[in-house]
Amino acid sequence: MTASTNLEAAANAVAEDIASDVRGVLASKDLDSVPHIKALRQRIDSKLAIARELAAEKSRVAAQKAREAANTANAYAHDEPWQIAGAALAVGVLVGLLLGRR
């Protein structure tokens, strides 16, 4: 499972948990005597469905952006391997100097 799939699954799980909690509260028998409860239940169900769709779309967009960033970094590393190696060498020398001073 990829990180984007994990993110999407987590977002969907949170949305489902919220929806389940709200439905549980509204399903209470004590609320059946309130005349507007049926309309409220329908409005909340429709808004929860919209929120679920928005959360799923946001996670898909975030996953797509992460894939694009990874592909761009991969392409750069393949196009400019010596710059990447030089940067890694510079960072290694810097860390070595800093650790050597202790």
Secondary structure, 3 states (H helix, E strand, C coil): CCHHHHHHHHHHHHHHHHHHHHHHHHCCHHHHHCCCHHHHHHHHHHHHHHHHHHHHHHHHHHHHHHHHHHHHHHHHHHHCHHHHHHHHHHHHHHHHHHHHCC
